[in-house]
Amino acid sequence: MTSATRIEANALANRCPPESFEFETTDELEDLSEIIGQARAVQAVHFGIGIQREGYNLYVMGPPGMGKHTMVRQFLEQKASAQSHPPDWCYVNNFKQPHKPKALKLAPGRGETLRRDMEQLVEELTTAIPAAFESDDYRSQIQAMEDDLKEQQEKAFSELADKATNKQVKLFRTPSGFAFAPQKD
């Protein structure tokens, strides 16, 4: 059996004198862009992110605080920045078949613009439609249509009354519409 060698406490740590650094605090340093000591994990994440098939997922496991989430997010952002942006898909009401909405394929980022524009349109129409139905112009158009309809009804009633008279029948107006009665001489 060998005898133990006594080691002094100052020999157990490698000390760096603070004056040997060119910075005051570590806040002045740039963040590391690479993952240290995780070569296999980095390879596995690159491999997983590279699979371009539906149904594959990436599962990253390890102790908390190791930077797993940051690493995966960083690699995904790098990969996404190198690819073209996918189109926006928006589903809109199909008035002929409400149970089958219509899909609109829009340029990337245009879906959000469409959503905002539609919200603004609905807001403007909420004010404009009631105002249009309360305007004097609208009321005069309605009155003109009602007058025209009454004139057409009177003309049709008069023509019907003339035909009835020719057939020896009298046409009467009643509260519920009109009635016929035979004529004598």
MDTraj code that builds the backbone (N, CA, C; nanometers):
import mdtraj as md
import numpy as np

residues = "MET THR SER ALA THR ARG ILE GLU ALA ASN ALA LEU ALA ASN ARG CYS PRO PRO GLU SER PHE GLU PHE GLU THR THR ASP GLU LEU GLU ASP LEU SER GLU ILE ILE GLY GLN ALA ARG ALA VAL GLN ALA VAL HIS PHE GLY ILE GLY ILE GLN ARG GLU GLY TYR ASN LEU TYR VAL MET GLY PRO PRO GLY MET GLY LYS HIS THR MET VAL ARG GLN PHE LEU GLU GLN LYS ALA SER ALA GLN SER HIS PRO PRO ASP TRP CYS TYR VAL ASN ASN PHE LYS GLN PRO HIS LYS PRO LYS ALA LEU LYS LEU ALA PRO GLY ARG GLY GLU THR LEU ARG ARG ASP MET GLU GLN LEU VAL GLU GLU LEU THR THR ALA ILE PRO ALA ALA PHE GLU SER ASP ASP TYR ARG SER GLN ILE GLN ALA MET GLU ASP ASP LEU LYS GLU GLN GLN GLU LYS ALA PHE SER GLU LEU ALA ASP LYS ALA THR ASN LYS GLN VAL LYS LEU PHE ARG THR PRO SER GLY PHE ALA PHE ALA PRO GLN LYS ASP".split()
xyz = np.array([
    [0.0840, -0.1162, 0.0000],
    [0.0000, 0.0000, 0.0000],
    [0.0888, 0.1229, 0.0000],
    [0.0502, 0.2216, -0.0853],
    [0.1299, 0.3419, -0.0941],
    [0.0818, 0.4421, 0.0073],
    [0.1701, 0.5273, 0.0474],
    [0.1329, 0.6274, 0.1468],
    [0.0744, 0.7500, 0.0770],
    [-0.0190, 0.8154, 0.1413],
    [-0.0862, 0.9332, 0.0870],
    [0.0074, 1.0520, 0.0909],
    [-0.0002, 1.1349, -0.0148],
    [0.0802, 1.2545, -0.0219],
    [-0.0076, 1.3727, 0.0141],
    [0.0406, 1.4554, 0.0993],
    [-0.0351, 1.5722, 0.1413],
    [-0.0237, 1.6813, 0.0353],
    [-0.1401, 1.7390, -0.0046],
    [-0.1437, 1.8450, -0.1042],
    [-0.1948, 1.9705, -0.0361],
    [-0.1280, 2.0817, -0.0630],
    [-0.1692, 2.2088, -0.0063],
    [-0.2980, 2.2570, -0.0749],
    [-0.3826, 2.3313, -0.0071],
    [-0.5125, 2.3789, -0.0576],
    [-0.4957, 2.4688, -0.1802],
    [-0.3919, 2.5524, -0.1847],
    [-0.3735, 2.6423, -0.2991],
    [-0.3321, 2.5664, -0.4260],
    [-0.2925, 2.4417, -0.4149],
    [-0.2534, 2.3615, -0.5303],
    [-0.3738, 2.2897, -0.5930],
    [-0.4878, 2.2931, -0.5249],
    [-0.6073, 2.2236, -0.5736],
    [-0.6842, 2.3014, -0.6798],
    [-0.6580, 2.4265, -0.6989],
    [-0.7302, 2.5083, -0.7966],
    [-0.6302, 2.5854, -0.8814],
    [-0.6644, 2.6030, -1.0090],
    [-0.5816, 2.6829, -1.0974],
    [-0.6408, 2.8231, -1.0981],
    [-0.5772, 2.9169, -1.0428],
    [-0.6274, 3.0525, -1.0287],
    [-0.5760, 3.1397, -1.1420],
    [-0.6683, 3.2268, -1.1918],
    [-0.6317, 3.3243, -1.2947],
    [-0.6364, 3.4624, -1.2310],
    [-0.5290, 3.5377, -1.2415],
    [-0.5309, 3.6709, -1.1826],
    [-0.6258, 3.7620, -1.2622],
    [-0.7151, 3.8354, -1.1977],
    [-0.8126, 3.9212, -1.2667],
    [-0.7475, 4.0214, -1.3616],
    [-0.6296, 4.0673, -1.3353],
    [-0.5653, 4.1659, -1.4220],
    [-0.5221, 4.1054, -1.5565],
    [-0.5259, 3.9724, -1.5695],
    [-0.4879, 3.9107, -1.6970],
    [-0.6014, 3.9170, -1.8009],
    [-0.7244, 3.9556, -1.7582],
    [-0.8383, 3.9649, -1.8507],
    [-0.8507, 4.1071, -1.9058],
    [-0.9056, 4.1171, -2.0289],
    [-0.9218, 4.2468, -2.0941],
    [-1.0621, 4.3042, -2.0748],
    [-1.1375, 4.2537, -1.9812],
    [-1.2731, 4.3021, -1.9554],
    [-1.2933, 4.3194, -1.8060],
    [-1.3885, 4.4036, -1.7725],
    [-1.4191, 4.4284, -1.6315],
    [-1.5128, 4.3210, -1.5766],
    [-1.6262, 4.2965, -1.6518],
    [-1.7226, 4.1944, -1.6100],
    [-1.7554, 4.1066, -1.7308],
    [-1.8168, 3.9919, -1.7075],
    [-1.8516, 3.9000, -1.8168],
    [-1.9680, 3.9544, -1.9006],
    [-2.0369, 4.0574, -1.8527],
    [-2.1426, 4.1205, -1.9332],
    [-2.0857, 4.1800, -2.0616],
    [-1.9573, 4.2141, -2.0615],
    [-1.8929, 4.2739, -2.1777],
    [-1.8585, 4.1702, -2.2851],
    [-1.8678, 4.0413, -2.2521],
    [-1.8312, 3.9359, -2.3467],
    [-1.9485, 3.8989, -2.4368],
    [-1.9168, 3.8551, -2.5593],
    [-2.0199, 3.8063, -2.6519],
    [-2.0616, 3.6666, -2.6087],
    [-2.1881, 3.6344, -2.6327],
    [-2.2363, 3.5003, -2.6025],
    [-2.1690, 3.4002, -2.6956],
    [-2.1490, 3.2803, -2.6448],
    [-2.0911, 3.1751, -2.7273],
    [-2.1938, 3.1314, -2.8302],
    [-2.1505, 3.1100, -2.9530],
    [-2.2428, 3.0686, -3.0576],
    [-2.2407, 2.9171, -3.0765],
    [-2.1504, 2.8498, -3.0116],
    [-2.1417, 2.7055, -3.0262],
    [-2.1710, 2.6370, -2.8938],
    [-2.2101, 2.5118, -2.9053],
    [-2.2402, 2.4327, -2.7861],
    [-2.1138, 2.3555, -2.7517],
    [-2.0708, 2.3676, -2.6283],
    [-1.9450, 2.3059, -2.5868],
    [-1.9741, 2.1721, -2.5192],
    [-1.9009, 2.0688, -2.5584],
    [-1.9094, 1.9397, -2.4918],
    [-2.0335, 1.8587, -2.5249],
    [-2.1059, 1.8920, -2.6289],
    [-2.2285, 1.8197, -2.6638],
    [-2.2287, 1.7826, -2.8122],
    [-2.1191, 1.7322, -2.8637],
    [-2.1057, 1.7037, -3.0071],
    [-2.2115, 1.6044, -3.0553],
    [-2.2349, 1.4971, -2.9802],
    [-2.3349, 1.3969, -3.0217],
    [-2.4750, 1.4566, -3.0197],
    [-2.5033, 1.5359, -2.9178],
    [-2.6360, 1.5987, -2.9085],
    [-2.6576, 1.6937, -3.0257],
    [-2.5539, 1.7707, -3.0591],
    [-2.5632, 1.8649, -3.1711],
    [-2.5862, 1.7887, -3.3012],
    [-2.5144, 1.6779, -3.3215],
    [-2.5331, 1.5958, -3.4421],
    [-2.6754, 1.5403, -3.4478],
    [-2.7237, 1.4933, -3.3356],
    [-2.8584, 1.4350, -3.3313],
    [-2.9640, 1.5400, -3.3637],
    [-2.9482, 1.6602, -3.3106],
    [-3.0454, 1.7669, -3.3381],
    [-3.0396, 1.8049, -3.4859],
    [-2.9202, 1.8173, -3.5421],
    [-2.9073, 1.8481, -3.6851],
    [-2.9730, 1.7388, -3.7701],
    [-2.9516, 1.6120, -3.7309],
    [-3.0125, 1.5019, -3.8044],
    [-3.1651, 1.5097, -3.7947],
    [-3.2174, 1.5303, -3.6738],
    [-3.3629, 1.5374, -3.6535],
    [-3.4273, 1.6522, -3.7283],
    [-3.3618, 1.7666, -3.7270],
    [-3.4158, 1.8844, -3.7963],
    [-3.4120, 1.8630, -3.9476],
    [-3.3167, 1.7828, -3.9943],
    [-3.3025, 1.7594, -4.1379],
    [-3.4076, 1.6663, -4.1965],
    [-3.4811, 1.5923, -4.1147],
    [-3.5834, 1.5008, -4.1669],
    [-3.6998, 1.5833, -4.2192],
    [-3.7304, 1.5666, -4.3456],
    [-3.8335, 1.6462, -4.4125],
    [-3.9594, 1.5635, -4.4367],
    [-3.9997, 1.4824, -4.3438],
    [-4.1186, 1.3987, -4.3586],
    [-4.2170, 1.4274, -4.2464],
    [-4.3431, 1.4081, -4.2797],
    [-4.4480, 1.4283, -4.1810],
    [-4.4451, 1.3133, -4.0801],
    [-4.4757, 1.3432, -3.9547],
    [-4.4862, 1.2398, -3.8533],
    [-4.3604, 1.2196, -3.7716],
    [-4.2532, 1.2888, -3.8034],
    [-4.1302, 1.2774, -3.7258],
    [-4.1219, 1.3948, -3.6290],
    [-4.0768, 1.3655, -3.5081],
    [-4.0655, 1.4674, -3.4054],
    [-3.9258, 1.4635, -3.3454],
    [-3.8918, 1.5679, -3.2770],
    [-3.7621, 1.5780, -3.2114],
    [-3.7860, 1.5806, -3.0611],
    [-3.7234, 1.4901, -2.9891],
    [-3.7366, 1.4854, -2.8439],
    [-3.5981, 1.5058, -2.7844],
    [-3.5836, 1.6070, -2.7017],
    [-3.4541, 1.6396, -2.6411],
    [-3.4685, 1.6219, -2.4904],
    [-3.3769, 1.5443, -2.4329],
    [-3.3866, 1.5122, -2.2908],
    [-3.2539, 1.5459, -2.2218],
    [-3.2634, 1.5861, -2.0987],
    [-3.1442, 1.6139, -2.0203],
    [-3.1804, 1.6945, -1.8971],
    [-3.0844, 1.7158, -1.8099],
    [-3.1122, 1.7899, -1.6864],
    [-3.1526, 1.9346, -1.7155],
    [-3.2321, 1.9924, -1.6282],
    [-3.2716, 2.1323, -1.6473],
    [-3.1502, 2.2254, -1.6450],
    [-3.1617, 2.3345, -1.7213],
    [-3.0578, 2.4370, -1.7193],
    [-2.9390, 2.4073, -1.8078],
    [-2.9463, 2.3074, -1.8934],
    [-2.8340, 2.2714, -1.9792],
    [-2.8375, 2.3430, -2.1147],
    [-2.9458, 2.4146, -2.1447],
    [-2.9536, 2.4888, -2.2696],
    [-3.0156, 2.4094, -2.3839],
    [-3.0911, 2.3053, -2.3513],
    [-3.1534, 2.2224, -2.4560],
    [-3.2482, 2.3047, -2.5419],
    [-3.3367, 2.3756, -2.4768],
    [-3.4369, 2.4556, -2.5487],
    [-3.3686, 2.5611, -2.6359],
    [-3.2704, 2.6282, -2.5803],
    [-3.1979, 2.7322, -2.6534],
    [-3.1278, 2.6734, -2.7751],
    [-3.0651, 2.5571, -2.7576],
    [-2.9928, 2.4932, -2.8670],
    [-3.0887, 2.4564, -2.9810],
    [-3.1982, 2.3912, -2.9482],
    [-3.2923, 2.3484, -3.0521],
    [-3.3527, 2.4701, -3.1211],
    [-3.3912, 2.5707, -3.0441],
    [-3.4486, 2.6923, -3.1032],
    [-3.3472, 2.7590, -3.1966],
    [-3.2231, 2.7665, -3.1542],
    [-3.1181, 2.8292, -3.2362],
    [-3.1014, 2.7547, -3.3685],
    [-3.0971, 2.6224, -3.3650],
    [-3.0819, 2.5450, -3.4875],
    [-3.2051, 2.5570, -3.5770],
    [-3.3235, 2.5567, -3.5178],
    [-3.4462, 2.5709, -3.5968],
    [-3.4531, 2.7082, -3.6630],
    [-3.4132, 2.8126, -3.5899],
    [-3.4133, 2.9471, -3.6475],
    [-3.3132, 2.9579, -3.7629],
    [-3.1965, 2.8954, -3.7475],
    [-3.0973, 2.8955, -3.8554],
    [-3.1518, 2.8251, -3.9787],
    [-3.2136, 2.7092, -3.9590],
    [-3.2687, 2.6336, -4.0712],
    [-3.3828, 2.7109, -4.1369],
    [-3.4712, 2.7697, -4.0563],
    [-3.5858, 2.8439, -4.1103],
    [-3.5402, 2.9670, -4.1881],
    [-3.4348, 3.0330, -4.1412],
    [-3.3887, 3.1539, -4.2101],
    [-3.3301, 3.1224, -4.3472],
    [-3.2855, 2.9990, -4.3674],
    [-3.2266, 2.9599, -4.4954],
    [-3.3319, 2.9115, -4.5950],
    [-3.4556, 2.8919, -4.5488],
    [-3.5611, 2.8411, -4.6370],
    [-3.6563, 2.9529, -4.6754],
    [-3.7289, 2.9294, -4.7853],
    [-3.8287, 3.0278, -4.8262],
    [-3.9475, 3.0199, -4.7305],
    [-4.0142, 3.1320, -4.7140],
    [-4.1283, 3.1366, -4.6229],
    [-4.2470, 3.0655, -4.6863],
    [-4.3189, 2.9831, -4.6098],
    [-4.4354, 2.9146, -4.6650],
    [-4.5504, 3.0135, -4.6842],
    [-4.6455, 2.9792, -4.7707],
    [-4.7593, 3.0695, -4.7931],
    [-4.8511, 3.0724, -4.6708],
    [-4.9305, 3.1756, -4.6616],
    [-5.0337, 3.1837, -4.5580],
    [-5.1593, 3.1184, -4.6132],
    [-5.2265, 3.0395, -4.5325],
    [-5.3541, 2.9792, -4.5702],
    [-5.4618, 3.0395, -4.4840],
    [-5.5628, 3.0964, -4.5469],
    [-5.6742, 3.1582, -4.4752],
    [-5.8035, 3.0925, -4.5202],
    [-5.8888, 3.0619, -4.4244],
    [-6.0183, 3.0027, -4.4556],
    [-6.1254, 3.1098, -4.4400],
    [-6.2052, 3.1261, -4.5455],
    [-6.3098, 3.2280, -4.5459],
    [-6.4448, 3.1614, -4.5682],
    [-6.5502, 3.2321, -4.5326],
    [-6.6849, 3.1782, -4.5424],
    [-6.7224, 3.1481, -4.6880],
    [-6.7867, 3.0356, -4.7070],
    [-6.8416, 2.9976, -4.8365],
    [-6.9931, 3.0177, -4.8235],
    [-7.0446, 3.1243, -4.8824],
    [-7.1847, 3.1593, -4.8625],
    [-7.2791, 3.0579, -4.9269],
    [-7.2358, 2.9893, -5.0333],
    [-7.3213, 2.8898, -5.0976],
    [-7.3238, 2.7601, -5.0186],
    [-7.2108, 2.7238, -4.9577],
    [-7.2007, 2.6027, -4.8771],
    [-7.1257, 2.6363, -4.7480],
    [-7.1954, 2.6909, -4.6479],
    [-7.1275, 2.7371, -4.5264],
    [-7.0476, 2.6291, -4.4530],
    [-7.0829, 2.5025, -4.4702],
    [-7.0095, 2.3949, -4.4029],
    [-6.8782, 2.3599, -4.4739],
    [-6.8530, 2.4248, -4.5890],
    [-6.7291, 2.4028, -4.6629],
    [-6.6593, 2.5363, -4.6858],
    [-6.5816, 2.5856, -4.5887],
    [-6.5141, 2.7146, -4.6085],
    [-6.4169, 2.7080, -4.7257],
    [-6.3909, 2.8236, -4.7844],
    [-6.2975, 2.8319, -4.8965],
    [-6.1575, 2.8632, -4.8423],
    [-6.0568, 2.8003, -4.9007],
    [-5.9175, 2.8234, -4.8606],
    [-5.8537, 2.9218, -4.9578],
    [-5.7874, 3.0224, -4.9001],
    [-5.7146, 3.1198, -4.9802],
    [-5.5654, 3.1004, -4.9549],
    [-5.4896, 3.0816, -5.0608],
    [-5.3436, 3.0703, -5.0490],
    [-5.2864, 3.2085, -5.0784],
    [-5.2237, 3.2677, -4.9767],
    [-5.1706, 3.4036, -4.9895],
    [-5.0198, 3.4040, -4.9730],
    [-4.9585, 3.5085, -5.0207],
    [-4.8137, 3.5261, -5.0038],
    [-4.7815, 3.5319, -4.8542],
    [-4.6626, 3.4895, -4.8155],
    [-4.6267, 3.4916, -4.6736],
    [-4.6496, 3.6288, -4.6099],
    [-4.7172, 3.6289, -4.4957],
    [-4.7432, 3.7515, -4.4219],
    [-4.8698, 3.8240, -4.4629],
    [-4.9304, 3.7851, -4.5748],
    [-5.0504, 3.8545, -4.6230],
    [-5.1761, 3.8114, -4.5471],
    [-5.1739, 3.6966, -4.4827],
    [-5.2901, 3.6507, -4.4058],
    [-5.3228, 3.7458, -4.2927],
    [-5.2221, 3.7915, -4.2246],
    [-5.2429, 3.8868, -4.1142],
    [-5.2970, 4.0184, -4.1668],
    [-5.2472, 4.0613, -4.2820],
    [-5.2971, 4.1851, -4.3439],
    [-5.4439, 4.1694, -4.3819],
    [-5.4789, 4.0548, -4.4394],
    [-5.6186, 4.0279, -4.4742],
    [-5.7071, 4.0315, -4.3502],
    [-5.6621, 3.9682, -4.2420],
    [-5.7397, 3.9661, -4.1180],
    [-5.7650, 4.1081, -4.0667],
    [-5.6607, 4.1902, -4.0639],
    [-5.6762, 4.3287, -4.0168],
    [-5.7687, 4.4082, -4.1088],
    [-5.7517, 4.3898, -4.2415],
    [-5.8375, 4.4610, -4.3371],
    [-5.9837, 4.4207, -4.3205],
    [-6.0091, 4.2923, -4.2987],
    [-6.1474, 4.2455, -4.2813],
    [-6.2076, 4.3001, -4.1509],
    [-6.1291, 4.3040, -4.0453],
    [-6.1778, 4.3616, -3.9193],
    [-6.2141, 4.5088, -3.9395],
    [-6.1296, 4.5818, -4.0120],
    [-6.1557, 4.7236, -4.0383],
    [-6.2808, 4.7390, -4.1244],
    [-6.2966, 4.6539, -4.2261],
    [-6.4142, 4.6591, -4.3128],
    [-6.5419, 4.6351, -4.2329],
    [-6.5412, 4.5342, -4.1475],
    [-6.6598, 4.5037, -4.0660],
    [-6.6912, 4.6213, -3.9743],
    [-6.5878, 4.6793, -3.9159],
    [-6.6081, 4.7952, -3.8277],
    [-6.6704, 4.9120, -3.9044],
    [-6.6202, 4.9376, -4.0250],
    [-6.6740, 5.0481, -4.1054],
    [-6.8175, 5.0185, -4.1500],
    [-6.8441, 4.8936, -4.1896],
    [-6.9792, 4.8570, -4.2339],
    [-7.0804, 4.8613, -4.1196],
    [-7.0348, 4.8334, -3.9991],
    [-7.1235, 4.8389, -3.8824],
    [-7.1814, 4.9787, -3.8658],
    [-7.1072, 5.0783, -3.9042],
    [-7.1540, 5.2168, -3.8981],
    [-7.2224, 5.2584, -4.0282],
    [-7.1646, 5.2190, -4.1413],
    [-7.2133, 5.2670, -4.2709],
    [-7.3492, 5.2096, -4.3101],
    [-7.3739, 5.0822, -4.2828],
    [-7.4994, 5.0201, -4.3261],
    [-7.6199, 5.0834, -4.2564],
    [-7.6212, 5.0931, -4.1221],
    [-7.7367, 5.1592, -4.0595],
    [-7.7535, 5.3039, -4.1065],
    [-7.6437, 5.3742, -4.1285],
    [-7.6516, 5.5131, -4.1739],
    [-7.7154, 5.5197, -4.3126],
    [-7.6830, 5.4241, -4.3995],
    [-7.7392, 5.4231, -4.5343],
    [-7.8904, 5.4022, -4.5306],
    [-7.9385, 5.3175, -4.4379],
    [-8.0820, 5.2901, -4.4291],
    [-8.1593, 5.4028, -4.3598],
    [-8.0892, 5.4924, -4.2972],
    [-8.1550, 5.6047, -4.2293],
    [-8.1464, 5.7338, -4.3096],
    [-8.0810, 5.7307, -4.4233],
    [-8.0605, 5.8538, -4.5009],
    [-8.1897, 5.8957, -4.5720],
    [-8.2007, 6.0268, -4.6011],
    [-8.3170, 6.0799, -4.6731],
    [-8.3235, 6.0232, -4.8149],
    [-8.2110, 6.0042, -4.8783],
    [-8.2065, 5.9492, -5.0133],
    [-8.2669, 5.8086, -5.0147],
    [-8.2271, 5.7249, -4.9156],
    [-8.2816, 5.5894, -4.9075],
    [-8.4328, 5.5935, -4.8858],
    [-8.4767, 5.6777, -4.7952],
    [-8.6214, 5.6877, -4.7668],
    [-8.6992, 5.7327, -4.8909],
    [-8.6451, 5.8272, -4.9667],
    [-8.7146, 5.8733, -5.0873],
    [-8.7177, 5.7625, -5.1928],
    [-8.6122, 5.6823, -5.2024],
    [-8.6128, 5.5699, -5.2962],
    [-8.7172, 5.4656, -5.2554],
    [-8.7269, 5.4375, -5.1272],
    [-8.8265, 5.3419, -5.0776],
    [-8.9669, 5.3942, -5.1081],
    [-8.9898, 5.5221, -5.0825],
    [-9.1215, 5.5812, -5.1079],
    [-9.1558, 5.5738, -5.2574],
    [-9.0577, 5.6003, -5.3427],
    [-9.0800, 5.5939, -5.4872],
    [-9.1150, 5.4517, -5.5298],
    [-9.0457, 5.3529, -5.4724],
    [-9.0762, 5.2132, -5.5055],
    [-9.2148, 5.1742, -5.4558],
    [-9.2507, 5.2182, -5.3348],
    [-9.3836, 5.1879, -5.2820],
    [-9.4923, 5.2523, -5.3682],
    [-9.4707, 5.3762, -5.4104],
    [-9.5678, 5.4445, -5.4969],
    [-9.5814, 5.3720, -5.6302],
    [-9.4692, 5.3304, -5.6874],
    [-9.4702, 5.2573, -5.8135],
    [-9.5447, 5.1248, -5.7982],
    [-9.5219, 5.0549, -5.6868],
    [-9.5893, 4.9283, -5.6618],
    [-9.7401, 4.9489, -5.6471],
    [-9.7808, 5.0530, -5.5748],
    [-9.9237, 5.0827, -5.5607],
    [-9.9866, 5.1114, -5.6966],
    [-9.9161, 5.1869, -5.7796],
    [-9.9660, 5.2198, -5.9131],
    [-9.9834, 5.0927, -5.9962],
    [-9.8854, 5.0024, -5.9900],
    [-9.8939, 4.8756, -6.0637],
    [-10.0106, 4.7907, -6.0112],
    [-10.0284, 4.7895, -5.8795],
    [-10.1386, 4.7128, -5.8216],
    [-10.2740, 4.7694, -5.8652],
    [-10.2854, 4.9012, -5.8630],
    [-10.4108, 4.9654, -5.9059],
    [-10.4389, 4.9363, -6.0518],
    [-10.3364, 4.9418, -6.1343],
    [-10.3530, 4.9142, -6.2767],
    [-10.3968, 4.7692, -6.2974],
    [-10.3312, 4.6755, -6.2258],
    [-10.3663, 4.5344, -6.2378],
    [-10.5084, 4.5102, -6.1875],
    [-10.5455, 4.5748, -6.0763],
    [-10.6813, 4.5594, -6.0216],
    [-10.7846, 4.6143, -6.1193],
    [-10.7535, 4.7280, -6.1799],
    [-10.8450, 4.7895, -6.2760],
    [-10.8630, 4.6999, -6.3984],
    [-10.7533, 4.6426, -6.4490],
    [-10.7612, 4.5517, -6.5636],
    [-10.8427, 4.4273, -6.5297],
    [-10.8200, 4.3740, -6.4086],
    [-10.8946, 4.2570, -6.3642],
    [-11.0439, 4.2896, -6.3495],
    [-11.0732, 4.4078, -6.2964],
    [-11.2130, 4.4503, -6.2808],
    [-11.2797, 4.4637, -6.4172],
    [-11.2094, 4.5184, -6.5160],
    [-11.2646, 4.5309, -6.6511],
    [-11.2928, 4.3933, -6.7112],
    [-11.2005, 4.3000, -6.6960],
    [-11.2209, 4.1646, -6.7481],
    [-11.3386, 4.0975, -6.6781],
    [-11.3489, 4.1200, -6.5476],
    [-11.4593, 4.0614, -6.4713],
    [-11.5927, 4.1184, -6.5189],
    [-11.5986, 4.2493, -6.5443],
    [-11.7212, 4.3143, -6.5918],
    [-11.7613, 4.2562, -6.7264],
    [-11.6652, 4.2326, -6.8131],
    [-11.6937, 4.1727, -6.9441],
    [-11.7519, 4.0320, -6.9312],
    [-11.7248, 3.9664, -6.8215],
    [-11.7748, 3.8307, -6.7990],
    [-11.8977, 3.8302, -6.7073],
    [-11.9549, 3.9479, -6.6856],
    [-12.0733, 3.9618, -6.6010],
    [-12.0436, 3.9264, -6.4541],
    [-11.9236, 3.9662, -6.4085],
    [-11.8819, 3.9439, -6.2690],
    [-11.8373, 4.0775, -6.2125],
    [-11.8740, 4.1015, -6.0873],
    [-11.8342, 4.2259, -6.0190],
    [-11.7166, 4.1947, -5.9272],
    [-11.6148, 4.2802, -5.9275],
    [-11.4955, 4.2666, -5.8430],
    [-11.5048, 4.3688, -5.7310],
    [-11.4962, 4.3210, -5.6050],
    [-11.5040, 4.4076, -5.4876],
    [-11.3723, 4.4026, -5.4105],
    [-11.3358, 4.5186, -5.3557],
    [-11.2215, 4.5231, -5.2623],
    [-11.2739, 4.4878, -5.1237],
    [-11.1960, 4.4050, -5.0520],
    [-11.2313, 4.3697, -4.9138],
    [-11.1091, 4.3983, -4.8269],
    [-11.1271, 4.3989, -4.6950],
    [-11.0104, 4.4223, -4.6071],
    [-10.9014, 4.3162, -4.6233],
    [-10.9396, 4.1946, -4.6626],
    [-10.8392, 4.0892, -4.6762],
    [-10.7916, 4.0728, -4.8200],
    [-10.8430, 4.1508, -4.9152],
    [-10.8015, 4.1384, -5.0541],
    [-10.9130, 4.1813, -5.1472],
    [-10.9736, 4.0859, -5.2188],
    [-11.0856, 4.1183, -5.3063],
    [-11.1764, 3.9953, -5.3186],
    [-11.3019, 4.0208, -5.3725],
    [-11.3980, 3.9131, -5.3885],
    [-11.4739, 3.9340, -5.5203],
    [-11.5294, 3.8263, -5.5706],
    [-11.6088, 3.8312, -5.6947],
    [-11.7556, 3.8014, -5.6615],
    [-11.8450, 3.8645, -5.7398],
    [-11.9885, 3.8383, -5.7256],
    [-12.0512, 3.8460, -5.8651],
    [-12.1515, 3.7630, -5.8932],
    [-12.2137, 3.7700, -6.0262],
    [-12.2948, 3.8989, -6.0407],
    [-12.3044, 3.9486, -6.1671],
    [-12.3837, 4.0691, -6.1978],
    [-12.5112, 4.0254, -6.2683],
    [-12.6186, 4.1050, -6.2492],
    [-12.7430, 4.0758, -6.3166],
    [-12.7741, 4.1947, -6.4063],
    [-12.7939, 4.1675, -6.5321],
    [-12.8241, 4.2694, -6.6324],
    [-12.7212, 4.3770, -6.6307],
])
top = md.Topology()
chain = top.add_chain()
for i, resn in enumerate(residues, 1):
    res = top.add_residue(resn, chain, resSeq=i)
    for name in ("N", "CA", "C"):
        top.add_atom(name, md.element.get_by_symbol(name[0]), res)
traj = md.Trajectory(xyz[None], top)
